[in-house]
Amino acid sequence: MKNSINDVNLPKKKSAEEISRAKSIVNILKEPVVVVDEDGSIIQANSEFYSTFQLQRKEGFEVGLRDIPFFQELNEVLENKQLRKQGIIDLKISLELPNEVKKNFLVNAGLLDPQGNSSDSILISFNEVNVKPIGKRNEKNDLQEIYEIFSQAPAIISVLRGPNHVFELANENYLQLIGNRSIIGKPVREALPEVENQGFFEILDNVYNSGETYTGSEVAIKLYVGKQELKNSFVDFVYQPILNDLNEVSGIFVHAVDVTEKVTARKKLEDSENELRKLIDTVPAIIWITRPDGQNHYLNKNWFEYSGQTESESADFGWLKAVHPDDEKRVRETFMKANINKEDFTISFRLRNWEGTYRWVLDSGSPNYSADGEYEGMVGTVVDVHEEKVKEQLIKEKEHRIRSVIEEADVATALYTGREMKIEIANDAMIELWGKDHSVVGKTLREALPELEGQPFHGLLQGVYETGETYWGKEDPADLLIDNKLQTGFFNFTYKALRDERGEIYGILNMAMDVTETVKSRELLKESESRFKQLADLMPEKVANTDAHGNFIYFNQGWLDYTGFTGEELIGKGWTNFIHPNEKEEYLKSWRNSLDSGKDFEMEFRYLNKKNRYKWHLSRAEAIKDESGNIQMWICTATEIQKIKLEEKRKEDFLKMVSHELKTPITSIKGYVQLLLSLLKKEKEEEISGKPYEMYLERVDHQINRLTRLISEMLDLSRIEKNKLDLQKETFNLNNLIIETVQDINYTNTGHNIHITEDYNCNVYGDKDRIGQVLINLVTNAVKYSPFNPEIEVKINKVRDNKVSVSVTDFGIGIRKENQKKIFKRFYRVDGNNEETYSGFGIGLYLANEIIQRHSGSLKVKSEMDEGSVFTFTLYEALEV
């Protein structure tokens, strides 16, 4: 007899997200797989699990692995929480199934969410094996099998290996997310350079170094989906460390879900709700919303202006205090009955206004439901109908004749009576035009067509009723609720006043024709063009529009202000007449290529302004295509980048000046040193050659050579920006470099005591001069910023993962916390009272950080104001040959 288990009545503590994630995993795996919670209760299992162990689902009760006898051995293993947290790899167990058949399995298990953000759900897989001794598994086949599973997985999945996070596997969904780039075998920083400064690289480093899983929810990310096209996305993701046989982190498993649509939809909903509240406050009517229990939730500002109540007075059921005492009980009972039955209601009663006078109002309400069908309360309006209520009367004269004319007319016709516009007659054509049935006859127009609230028709009808002047509507829009959907139509119609024998107006005759099809086709294009031009005129950029062949048909206000010409003048002169002659030929070539190929256009060149001066702009153009891919028009933008260009020129001139001024004295010094060396080598006297002058001068010459090279490359910041900073790497002793560097600094800084603490001796592989440059920068900074405390400590330590750290500690002025991340930026200098005392260009720490990063290391700072600073950089030890 088969065991019966239940995975339908899940524990309540399991969220829908956990259940969905478990289901998405088990359904893509071919071997028997089950997901259980910390108590062993089954959350999800695939069909292979049920068939292999001869189990069947049975609703109505909940069974876990501990309830199945032949899983006793596995349950004992799972009860070891430490072992369960670390994971179970290839545990061999023998299970005697219900049909007395004994089978051997390799069991693998691990936490579904090691981060611990949810309960400790466990994923368990079973691989049936023969009774023969099991040798080493074929890792190549395993990898292929995993890759096939990953490729079919609905989630976004990849595997990264090593400290540089090299892509080993990536499924199709991952590749689609990043624009189908070639990434396998590449470090993540090389494969996805645009992710720099978005925080993901740092998270990956932390997961790899700490071994702790990281979970992100609705995290924003910008990724290239084209050559220069950045796409904003939102993802839920997990970075889970992969452990090797030594329980060391060897890589990272990436599991992500694209939730862009969900986040975008929610933001649109929030914006829509805010706009709706603003709109409600502008509607010329009292609008109210209640909670499911009937208590007041929202009243628009018209209520407070009309009733004179405050928000606290109208809270809960306080609004009933403004109702006439004789009407209060009736109003309360009517409202509560409608709320309990979740049904529409309409009631008229007397309401006290801000002057203390009671006036008749019409209150209409309807039940409000959420998108999930959950009742959220009532929504309604209150309208002052005092005059209509007091003077209400029906005019019967000529009713039979008018009714006959209306009912037999081919044109949609209706008759409204009284100020409340009660529908006395409406022929079939009008009923069909409204999208209603004959039940609307006898109701007021507001009751029959509540969707007209906020539209001009009630006001127009009242105007005709009061003045007697006929209103002719031509192609006027109206929003009508047809088939439970609000639809906009356009109508030619008349409102004609009807008078009794005394000449007094008692009603209005309404005749209408539907001209929606005629108007929509014309208005659609007109509205689109108008919105585009309005939006373009509001943009700070210069926007232009061309036809499919590149002929200009529109220039926005930005262009008109910049050139001083009108739109017609600009169209006549053309775009090319404003381009600098040096860039004109290249522009024409690139623009023609875009017109022929349909590809986006982008180029930097100079435009002539109304002051007859050229200014740099970044110009872009993109083709607008129809459904068939045919180009309909081009939208062109031009953004002024004159200040950026000038800033780049000033920076370049500054660096050239500094380089020239520094190289000139260095060149002279080097010439004299080389002359002295040559003279010393010729000197044969014992008292001269026996002294270490030559050694000192050679060291000076070495330092000058080193300084000359560092100055040339340090000041050429454009190489760093273009990632062309050359490194001359070699294996050298880091301790010796520290000792030599500190000795050199001590020659010129005798006022400070620089102590070296060597807790570890090691070799590193890197650019010795560059690492020395970093040491010089950190130590000289420590000297400069600790003028009152001469003690400075340089310490070398061993850290894990074959790394060594060097720290420079001073006890000086310290760095504020808000500036500690900024000091590694190029040209950044801390503003403050001591800025003139501690001068500098603001590039030393920027270069030091760049050099350490190019050695796969890191540079960090810890500091407290008035207590000093500790700068620490970390490098990898050189591997033994």
ZAMARGU-4260 file (C-alpha; in steps of 0.2 Angstrom, whole numbers, plus 5000, padded with zeros to 4 digits):
<rodrens>
0) 5000/5000/5000 | 5007/5017/4995 | 5011/5030/5008 | 4999/5046/5007 | 5007/5063/5009
5) 5000/5080/5007 | 5009/5095/4999 | 4994/5106/4996 | 4989/5111/5014 | 5006/5120/5017
10) 5011/5127/5034 | 5004/5144/5035 | 5021/5152/5039 | 5027/5148/5022 | 5025/5163/5011
15) 5018/5162/4993 | 5035/5168/4987 | 5044/5153/4996 | 5031/5141/4989 | 5033/5148/4971
20) 5052/5148/4972 | 5052/5130/4978 | 5040/5124/4965 | 5050/5133/4951 | 5065/5123/4956
25) 5058/5106/4959 | 5049/5106/4942 | 5064/5109/4932 | 5074/5094/4939 | 5073/5077/4932
30) 5079/5067/4947 | 5067/5065/4963 | 5067/5081/4972 | 5058/5087/4988 | 5058/5103/4998
35) 5054/5102/5016 | 5053/5115/5030 | 5063/5114/5047 | 5051/5102/5054 | 5052/5090/5039
40) 5035/5094/5032 | 5034/5093/5013 | 5032/5110/5004 | 5035/5105/4986 | 5040/5089/4977
45) 5041/5084/4959 | 5032/5070/4951 | 5048/5059/4950 | 5049/5060/4969 | 5031/5053/4971
50) 5034/5039/4958 | 5051/5033/4964 | 5046/5031/4982 | 5028/5025/4977 | 5020/5039/4986
55) 5004/5048/4982 | 4996/5065/4987 | 4982/5065/4999 | 4973/5081/5004 | 4966/5085/5021
60) 4981/5081/5032 | 4999/5085/5032 | 5013/5072/5031 | 5032/5075/5032 | 5048/5064/5029
65) 5048/5059/5047 | 5031/5051/5045 | 5038/5039/5032 | 5047/5024/5040 | 5060/5021/5026
70) 5066/5039/5028 | 5072/5037/5046 | 5091/5037/5042 | 5089/5053/5032 | 5078/5061/5046
75) 5092/5058/5058 | 5105/5067/5047 | 5093/5081/5044 | 5091/5084/5063 | 5109/5089/5064
80) 5107/5108/5062 | 5125/5111/5059 | 5127/5098/5045 | 5110/5103/5038 | 5116/5122/5037
85) 5133/5116/5028 | 5124/5105/5016 | 5124/5086/5013 | 5135/5080/4998 | 5133/5063/4990
90) 5127/5054/5006 | 5124/5036/5002 | 5109/5028/5009 | 5099/5012/5006 | 5080/5013/5006
95) 5068/4998/5008 | 5053/5004/4998 | 5035/4998/5001 | 5036/4984/4988 | 5051/4977/4998
100) 5063/4982/4985 | 5079/4989/4991 | 5087/5003/4982 | 5103/5014/4984 | 5103/5033/4983
105) 5116/5047/4983 | 5107/5061/4993 | 5112/5079/4992 | 5104/5093/5002 | 5106/5111/5006
110) 5096/5126/5013 | 5085/5134/5000 | 5089/5151/5008 | 5105/5150/5017 | 5104/5169/5021
115) 5090/5165/5034 | 5078/5178/5028 | 5064/5166/5029 | 5062/5149/5037 | 5075/5136/5034
120) 5068/5126/5019 | 5079/5112/5013 | 5081/5106/4995 | 5084/5087/4994 | 5088/5077/4979
125) 5090/5058/4976 | 5101/5050/4963 | 5098/5031/4962 | 5115/5021/4960 | 5120/5003/4958
130) 5126/4993/4972 | 5143/4993/4965 | 5157/5004/4973 | 5155/5021/4968 | 5170/5030/4961
135) 5173/5048/4957 | 5159/5056/4948 | 5162/5063/4931 | 5163/5081/4934 | 5162/5085/4916
140) 5145/5076/4914 | 5139/5084/4930 | 5143/5101/4924 | 5134/5097/4907 | 5119/5091/4917
145) 5119/5106/4928 | 5121/5117/4912 | 5106/5109/4904 | 5096/5111/4920 | 5101/5130/4921
150) 5097/5132/4903 | 5079/5126/4906 | 5076/5136/4922 | 5064/5150/4921 | 5075/5161/4933
155) 5090/5171/4929 | 5105/5160/4934 | 5124/5160/4932 | 5139/5153/4941 | 5155/5163/4945
160) 5171/5156/4949 | 5187/5163/4959 | 5190/5179/4967 | 5188/5188/4951 | 5171/5181/4948
165) 5174/5173/4931 | 5158/5167/4922 | 5158/5148/4921 | 5139/5146/4917 | 5125/5157/4912
170) 5108/5152/4906 | 5098/5160/4892 | 5088/5171/4903 | 5104/5178/4911 | 5111/5182/4893
175) 5095/5190/4888 | 5095/5202/4903 | 5113/5208/4898 | 5109/5210/4880 | 5116/5193/4874
180) 5134/5197/4876 | 5149/5185/4876 | 5153/5183/4894 | 5159/5165/4898 | 5177/5164/4904
185) 5177/5183/4907 | 5178/5191/4925 | 5162/5200/4929 | 5171/5217/4929 | 5176/5215/4912
190) 5160/5207/4905 | 5148/5220/4914 | 5159/5236/4915 | 5143/5247/4916 | 5139/5239/4933
195) 5154/5248/4941 | 5148/5260/4955 | 5131/5251/4956 | 5137/5241/4971 | 5136/5223/4964
200) 5155/5221/4963 | 5157/5225/4981 | 5143/5213/4986 | 5151/5199/4976 | 5168/5202/4984
205) 5160/5202/5001 | 5150/5186/4998 | 5166/5177/4991 | 5177/5183/5006 | 5164/5181/5020
210) 5156/5165/5013 | 5139/5173/5018 | 5124/5173/5006 | 5117/5189/5000 | 5099/5192/4996
215) 5093/5208/4986 | 5075/5213/4984 | 5069/5224/4970 | 5087/5231/4967 | 5089/5243/4953
220) 5102/5239/4940 | 5107/5248/4923 | 5113/5236/4910 | 5118/5239/4892 | 5106/5230/4880
225) 5115/5238/4864 | 5131/5247/4861 | 5127/5263/4870 | 5109/5259/4876 | 5107/5258/4895
230) 5092/5249/4901 | 5085/5251/4919 | 5079/5235/4927 | 5074/5229/4944 | 5079/5211/4951
235) 5076/5200/4966 | 5093/5190/4967 | 5103/5179/4978 | 5122/5177/4978 | 5125/5161/4986
240) 5143/5155/4989 | 5149/5138/4982 | 5160/5128/4993 | 5173/5115/4988 | 5178/5099/4996
245) 5188/5109/5009 | 5173/5119/5013 | 5181/5134/5005 | 5172/5147/4994 | 5177/5143/4976
250) 5163/5153/4967 | 5146/5161/4968 | 5129/5154/4962 | 5118/5168/4956 | 5099/5166/4956
255) 5089/5181/4950 | 5071/5186/4945 | 5067/5201/4934 | 5054/5211/4943 | 5055/5226/4933
260) 5037/5225/4927 | 5031/5223/4945 | 5040/5238/4951 | 5036/5249/4937 | 5017/5244/4938
265) 5018/5248/4957 | 5026/5265/4954 | 5013/5269/4941 | 4999/5264/4953 | 5006/5275/4966
270) 5008/5289/4954 | 4990/5286/4948 | 4983/5286/4965 | 4992/5303/4969 | 4985/5310/4953
275) 4968/5304/4957 | 4967/5312/4974 | 4973/5329/4966 | 4959/5326/4952 | 4946/5322/4965
280) 4950/5338/4975 | 4947/5348/4958 | 4930/5340/4954 | 4916/5352/4958 | 4907/5340/4969
285) 4908/5333/4986 | 4916/5316/4985 | 4918/5303/4999 | 4926/5286/5003 | 4923/5275/5017
290) 4931/5260/5025 | 4923/5242/5024 | 4916/5245/5042 | 4907/5261/5035 | 4918/5274/5044
295) 4923/5289/5035 | 4940/5287/5026 | 4941/5302/5014 | 4932/5318/5011 | 4938/5329/4997
300) 4940/5348/5001 | 4923/5352/4994 | 4915/5344/5009 | 4924/5355/5022 | 4921/5371/5012
305) 4902/5366/5011 | 4899/5360/5028 | 4911/5370/5038 | 4917/5354/5047 | 4935/5351/5052
310) 4943/5334/5048 | 4942/5329/5066 | 4924/5333/5067 | 4920/5323/5052 | 4930/5308/5057
315) 4922/5291/5058 | 4903/5294/5058 | 4905/5313/5063 | 4899/5319/5046 | 4881/5313/5052
320) 4881/5328/5064 | 4879/5340/5049 | 4863/5331/5044 | 4847/5338/5049 | 4841/5329/5065
325) 4824/5324/5057 | 4834/5315/5043 | 4849/5308/5053 | 4841/5291/5057 | 4835/5288/5039
330) 4852/5293/5032 | 4861/5282/5044 | 4850/5267/5041 | 4850/5269/5022 | 4869/5270/5022
335) 4873/5256/5034 | 4861/5244/5024 | 4869/5248/5008 | 4886/5246/5016 | 4882/5229/5024
340) 4873/5223/5007 | 4887/5231/4997 | 4875/5239/4985 | 4872/5256/4977 | 4861/5269/4986
345) 4854/5286/4982 | 4846/5297/4995 | 4841/5315/4997 | 4842/5324/5014 | 4845/5341/5022
350) 4863/5345/5026 | 4869/5360/5036 | 4881/5371/5026 | 4895/5383/5033 | 4882/5397/5036
355) 4872/5385/5047 | 4858/5384/5034 | 4850/5367/5030 | 4849/5363/5011 | 4843/5348/5002
360) 4857/5337/4994 | 4858/5321/4984 | 4869/5308/4991 | 4874/5294/4979 | 4886/5279/4984
365) 4892/5263/4976 | 4903/5249/4983 | 4921/5249/4980 | 4932/5234/4977 | 4950/5231/4975
370) 4959/5223/4960 | 4958/5206/4969 | 4939/5208/4972 | 4940/5212/4990 | 4927/5224/4997
375) 4935/5241/5002 | 4920/5251/5007 | 4909/5264/4998 | 4913/5278/4986 | 4900/5292/4982
380) 4896/5310/4979 | 4885/5323/4987 | 4877/5336/4976 | 4867/5351/4982 | 4849/5350/4974
385) 4840/5362/4985 | 4832/5373/4972 | 4827/5357/4962 | 4820/5349/4977 | 4810/5365/4983
390) 4804/5369/4966 | 4802/5352/4959 | 4787/5350/4948 | 4782/5341/4932 | 4776/5349/4917
395) 4763/5339/4908 | 4758/5351/4894 | 4761/5344/4877 | 4769/5328/4884 | 4759/5316/4873
400) 4764/5326/4857 | 4782/5328/4862 | 4783/5310/4867 | 4777/5304/4850 | 4789/5315/4841
405) 4803/5309/4851 | 4800/5290/4850 | 4797/5291/4831 | 4812/5301/4827 | 4827/5293/4819
410) 4839/5304/4828 | 4844/5301/4846 | 4832/5311/4856 | 4828/5313/4875 | 4817/5325/4886
415) 4823/5331/4903 | 4812/5340/4915 | 4815/5351/4930 | 4832/5357/4936 | 4837/5340/4941
420) 4835/5335/4923 | 4824/5320/4925 | 4823/5309/4910 | 4805/5309/4905 | 4807/5302/4888
425) 4822/5294/4878 | 4819/5285/4862 | 4828/5269/4857 | 4842/5278/4847 | 4846/5288/4863
430) 4846/5273/4874 | 4858/5264/4862 | 4869/5280/4861 | 4870/5280/4880 | 4874/5261/4881
435) 4860/5259/4894 | 4842/5251/4894 | 4825/5259/4897 | 4827/5257/4915 | 4835/5274/4915
440) 4819/5283/4910 | 4812/5291/4926 | 4829/5294/4934 | 4838/5310/4934 | 4853/5312/4921
445) 4865/5311/4936 | 4858/5295/4942 | 4857/5287/4924 | 4873/5293/4918 | 4885/5295/4934
450) 4900/5295/4922 | 4895/5313/4916 | 4900/5320/4933 | 4915/5331/4930 | 4910/5334/4912
455) 4902/5350/4906 | 4885/5343/4901 | 4876/5346/4918 | 4883/5364/4918 | 4877/5367/4900
460) 4860/5360/4903 | 4858/5371/4918 | 4864/5386/4907 | 4850/5382/4894 | 4837/5379/4908
465) 4841/5396/4916 | 4843/5407/4900 | 4832/5398/4887 | 4846/5400/4874 | 4849/5384/4863
470) 4866/5376/4864 | 4873/5369/4849 | 4887/5356/4852 | 4899/5352/4837 | 4910/5337/4839
475) 4910/5339/4858 | 4918/5324/4868 | 4908/5314/4881 | 4914/5300/4892 | 4900/5286/4893
480) 4900/5270/4902 | 4896/5257/4889 | 4898/5238/4892 | 4905/5242/4909 | 4919/5252/4901
485) 4921/5271/4900 | 4922/5276/4882 | 4925/5293/4874 | 4913/5298/4860 | 4911/5314/4850
490) 4893/5321/4846 | 4884/5334/4837 | 4869/5339/4848 | 4857/5352/4854 | 4850/5357/4870
495) 4834/5367/4867 | 4823/5374/4881 | 4805/5369/4882 | 4792/5382/4888 | 4774/5379/4895
500) 4759/5390/4891 | 4765/5404/4903 | 4782/5405/4894 | 4791/5397/4909 | 4805/5384/4905
505) 4800/5367/4912 | 4812/5355/4902 | 4825/5353/4889 | 4825/5343/4872 | 4841/5334/4868
510) 4845/5328/4850 | 4861/5320/4846 | 4871/5312/4832 | 4887/5301/4835 | 4902/5308/4825
515) 4915/5298/4834 | 4923/5289/4820 | 4925/5305/4810 | 4933/5315/4824 | 4944/5302/4832
520) 4954/5299/4816 | 4958/5318/4814 | 4960/5321/4833 | 4972/5307/4836 | 4985/5314/4824
525) 4982/5332/4830 | 4983/5327/4848 | 4999/5317/4846 | 5008/5331/4837 | 5002/5344/4850
530) 5008/5334/4865 | 5025/5331/4856 | 5028/5349/4853 | 5022/5354/4871 | 5034/5341/4878
535) 5048/5346/4867 | 5046/5365/4871 | 5048/5361/4890 | 5064/5351/4887 | 5080/5359/4891
540) 5088/5351/4876 | 5086/5357/4859 | 5074/5345/4850 | 5070/5344/4831 | 5059/5333/4820
545) 5063/5328/4802 | 5053/5317/4790 | 5059/5300/4784 | 5071/5308/4772 | 5080/5319/4785
550) 5070/5335/4780 | 5067/5346/4795 | 5049/5350/4799 | 5050/5356/4817 | 5062/5365/4829
555) 5057/5367/4848 | 5059/5382/4858 | 5076/5378/4863 | 5082/5379/4845 | 5073/5396/4843
560) 5081/5403/4859 | 5098/5397/4854 | 5098/5403/4836 | 5087/5418/4837 | 5077/5412/4822
565) 5059/5407/4820 | 5054/5389/4816 | 5050/5394/4798 | 5067/5402/4796 | 5076/5387/4803
570) 5067/5375/4792 | 5072/5386/4777 | 5091/5388/4782 | 5093/5369/4788 | 5103/5361/4801
575) 5119/5360/4792 | 5122/5379/4791 | 5124/5380/4810 | 5138/5367/4811 | 5156/5372/4812
580) 5166/5369/4796 | 5178/5358/4804 | 5165/5345/4809 | 5152/5348/4794 | 5159/5335/4782
585) 5160/5321/4796 | 5142/5326/4801 | 5135/5324/4783 | 5144/5307/4781 | 5137/5301/4798
590) 5120/5308/4795 | 5118/5301/4778 | 5124/5284/4785 | 5110/5284/4798 | 5097/5289/4785
595) 5102/5275/4774 | 5103/5262/4787 | 5090/5268/4800 | 5103/5267/4814 | 5104/5279/4828
600) 5115/5295/4825 | 5126/5302/4838 | 5141/5314/4836 | 5149/5329/4845 | 5151/5345/4836
605) 5149/5364/4837 | 5134/5374/4833 | 5133/5392/4829 | 5122/5403/4841 | 5113/5419/4839
610) 5129/5428/4846 | 5138/5421/4831 | 5148/5410/4843 | 5151/5391/4841 | 5147/5380/4856
615) 5150/5361/4858 | 5134/5350/4858 | 5131/5331/4859 | 5119/5328/4845 | 5108/5312/4844
620) 5094/5306/4832 | 5083/5291/4833 | 5071/5284/4819 | 5053/5282/4823 | 5047/5267/4814
625) 5029/5259/4810 | 5024/5241/4814 | 5032/5236/4797 | 5049/5243/4802 | 5047/5258/4789
630) 5055/5274/4795 | 5041/5287/4798 | 5051/5302/4805 | 5067/5306/4815 | 5068/5314/4832
635) 5084/5324/4835 | 5091/5331/4851 | 5106/5342/4854 | 5113/5344/4872 | 5125/5358/4875
640) 5142/5351/4882 | 5152/5367/4881 | 5157/5368/4899 | 5162/5350/4899 | 5173/5353/4884
645) 5181/5368/4892 | 5184/5359/4908 | 5193/5345/4899 | 5204/5358/4890 | 5208/5366/4906
650) 5212/5350/4914 | 5223/5345/4900 | 5232/5362/4900 | 5234/5361/4919 | 5242/5344/4918
655) 5254/5349/4904 | 5260/5364/4914 | 5263/5354/4929 | 5272/5340/4920 | 5283/5353/4911
660) 5287/5363/4927 | 5291/5347/4937 | 5301/5339/4923 | 5313/5354/4920 | 5322/5354/4937
665) 5322/5335/4937 | 5331/5334/4921 | 5344/5347/4927 | 5347/5337/4943 | 5349/5321/4934
670) 5362/5329/4922 | 5372/5335/4937 | 5371/5318/4946 | 5377/5308/4931 | 5391/5320/4929
675) 5397/5317/4947 | 5395/5299/4945 | 5406/5299/4929 | 5419/5309/4939 | 5419/5298/4954
680) 5422/5283/4943 | 5438/5291/4935 | 5445/5295/4953 | 5457/5282/4958 | 5463/5289/4975
685) 5460/5277/4989 | 5453/5290/5001 | 5439/5295/4989 | 5435/5278/4982 | 5434/5270/4999
690) 5420/5282/5004 | 5402/5277/5000 | 5398/5293/4989 | 5396/5283/4974 | 5383/5272/4983
695) 5373/5287/4989 | 5374/5296/4972 | 5368/5280/4963 | 5353/5279/4975 | 5349/5297/4971
700) 5351/5293/4953 | 5339/5278/4955 | 5326/5289/4964 | 5327/5303/4951 | 5324/5290/4937
705) 5310/5283/4947 | 5303/5300/4951 | 5304/5305/4933 | 5294/5290/4927 | 5281/5292/4941
710) 5278/5310/4937 | 5276/5307/4918 | 5263/5293/4921 | 5255/5300/4937 | 5251/5317/4928
715) 5244/5308/4913 | 5227/5305/4921 | 5220/5301/4904 | 5229/5284/4904 | 5220/5279/4920
720) 5203/5284/4912 | 5207/5274/4897 | 5213/5260/4907 | 5230/5261/4899 | 5241/5263/4914
725) 5256/5251/4911 | 5263/5241/4926 | 5280/5233/4926 | 5277/5218/4937 | 5290/5208/4945
730) 5292/5197/4961 | 5300/5207/4975 | 5301/5207/4994 | 5288/5219/5001 | 5297/5221/5018
735) 5313/5227/5010 | 5303/5239/5000 | 5294/5246/5015 | 5311/5248/5024 | 5319/5257/5009
740) 5305/5268/5007 | 5304/5273/5025 | 5323/5277/5025 | 5321/5288/5010 | 5307/5298/5019
745) 5316/5299/5035 | 5330/5309/5026 | 5318/5323/5023 | 5307/5321/5037 | 5317/5321/5053
750) 5303/5328/5064 | 5293/5312/5064 | 5297/5295/5071 | 5291/5282/5058 | 5291/5264/5066
755) 5290/5248/5056 | 5282/5233/5063 | 5285/5217/5053 | 5273/5204/5059 | 5275/5194/5043
760) 5289/5193/5029 | 5283/5190/5011 | 5286/5192/4993 | 5273/5200/4981 | 5271/5200/4962
765) 5268/5218/4956 | 5275/5235/4950 | 5288/5238/4964 | 5289/5257/4960 | 5270/5259/4959
770) 5268/5250/4976 | 5282/5261/4983 | 5273/5276/4976 | 5258/5271/4986 | 5269/5269/5002
775) 5276/5286/4999 | 5259/5294/4997 | 5252/5286/5013 | 5267/5290/5024 | 5270/5308/5018
780) 5251/5311/5021 | 5253/5304/5038 | 5267/5316/5041 | 5258/5331/5034 | 5242/5328/5043
785) 5249/5324/5060 | 5259/5340/5064 | 5258/5339/5083 | 5261/5321/5086 | 5277/5314/5078
790) 5273/5295/5080 | 5269/5286/5064 | 5268/5267/5063 | 5270/5256/5047 | 5264/5238/5049
795) 5264/5223/5038 | 5252/5208/5043 | 5247/5192/5036 | 5228/5190/5031 | 5218/5175/5025
800) 5217/5169/5007 | 5235/5172/5003 | 5234/5190/5006 | 5245/5203/5015 | 5241/5220/5022
805) 5251/5235/5025 | 5244/5249/5036 | 5250/5266/5040 | 5244/5274/5056 | 5245/5292/5062
810) 5238/5301/5077 | 5234/5317/5068 | 5219/5328/5064 | 5209/5313/5057 | 5195/5313/5043
815) 5177/5316/5045 | 5166/5301/5041 | 5156/5310/5027 | 5173/5313/5018 | 5181/5296/5020
820) 5173/5289/5004 | 5176/5305/4994 | 5195/5306/4997 | 5199/5292/4984 | 5190/5302/4971
825) 5201/5312/4958 | 5204/5330/4962 | 5194/5329/4978 | 5200/5340/4993 | 5192/5341/5009
830) 5185/5358/5012 | 5188/5366/5029 | 5197/5379/5039 | 5214/5370/5036 | 5213/5369/5017
835) 5226/5382/5015 | 5238/5374/5028 | 5237/5356/5020 | 5239/5360/5001 | 5238/5347/4987
840) 5231/5343/4970 | 5219/5330/4977 | 5226/5316/4966 | 5238/5306/4977 | 5225/5295/4985
845) 5215/5293/4969 | 5231/5286/4961 | 5235/5276/4976 | 5218/5268/4975 | 5219/5265/4956
850) 5237/5257/4958 | 5231/5245/4972 | 5215/5240/4962 | 5226/5236/4947 | 5235/5224/4958
855) 5218/5215/4963 | 5220/5223/4980 | 5210/5235/4990 | 5214/5252/4999 | 5203/5257/5014
860) 5203/5270/5028 | 5198/5271/5046 | 5198/5287/5055 | 5191/5298/5069 | 5192/5317/5071
865) 5207/5322/5082 | 5212/5304/5085 | 5221/5300/5068 | 5219/5289/5053 | 5224/5271/5048
870) 5226/5268/5029 | 5227/5250/5024 | 5230/5242/5008 | 5230/5223/5004 | 5239/5213/4991
875) 5240/5195/4986 | 5257/5186/4990 | 5267/5180/4976 | 5265/5161/4972 | 5280/5150/4974
880) 5287/5144/4958
</rodrens>
